[in-house]
Amino acid sequence: MIGTKDLSWRRWASIALRTLHLVGVVMAGIAFLGNGAHAVAGVVLMLLSGFALFAFDLWQRPGLWREVAGAFIFVKLLAMLAMLLAPGIAALLFWLLLVTSSVVSHAPHGFRHRRILG
């Protein structure tokens, strides 16, 4: 049985999900900026892995959705959905997501975890 203090499996699960997420980002980037062959598959993989990562993070930090980092996840998921629904602006949304995701995820702890909701 896996104890609540044994975090190694959670770490490996998070690494696996983040890796799948990056594969989806690369697939979507190639599709939107190149030949477009795997756009839907890339965005779907980003969405599914993004939802899984968010659920996993919420399980570990239930109040995350109230913080900048958690609220930004909702924005990213909506933008990815918009990429599927409005392919004409998908490349622009891709770059905006890439840049803003990097800024938010690498921002100082005090910024990322500042409570903004509730």
Secondary structure, 3 states (H helix, E strand, C coil): CCCCCCCHHHHHHHHHHHHHHHHHHHHHHHHHHCCCCCHHHHHHHHHHHHHHHHHHHHHHCCCHHHEHHHHHHHHHHHHHHHHHHCHHHHHHHHHHHHHHHHHHHHCCHHHHCCECCC
